[in-house]
Structure formats: structure tokens, C-alpha cells
Amino acid sequence: MSRSLHVRLDDNSAAALQIVREGSMTDSEAVRTALLESAARRRARSALAAEVERLASDDADRAEMRLVREQMAELAPDSVD
């Protein structure tokens, strides 16, 4: 299903379109490419945020990290003042 979209570009958007168009894309191809790339980045950021939230709420993992930090602190040389 095709959908037509009309937009007014400001100077920054027009410059960005020119960058995306490099390689002889049409305006339509460039806009479609930019939309797909932007959506992919947003999905990746959302997935990363969900993974961070999952790890932050994993009590066993946090306890293990705490233990490793304590062990590393024991191995660290005393600071020289």
C-alpha cells in the first residue's frame, strides 16, 4: 500500500535530505531510507533500554557484581598519599 506524504522542509531538513540523497536517490527513496534507518535506530535504543532495565532489576546479577567489586577492591594496591 502506497501513501503519499507532503512535507515542508526547513533549511536543516533540506540539507539532511541532500546528504541522504547522495548516491543518486530520488527524494522519495531518500525519505523512505531515512525513515527506515530512523525506525531501526529507535527499535535498537528501545531494546537496549529494556535490556538495561532487565539487568538493573536482576538481584542475583547485582549481587554478583557487588562481590566482584569487593574482590577487586581487595586486590587493588593501597593508595599512596
Secondary structure by P-SEA (a helix, b strand, c coil): cbbbbbbbbcaaaaaaaaaaacccccaaaaaaaaaaaaaaaaaaaaaaaaaaaaaaacaaaaaaaaaaaaaaaaacccccc
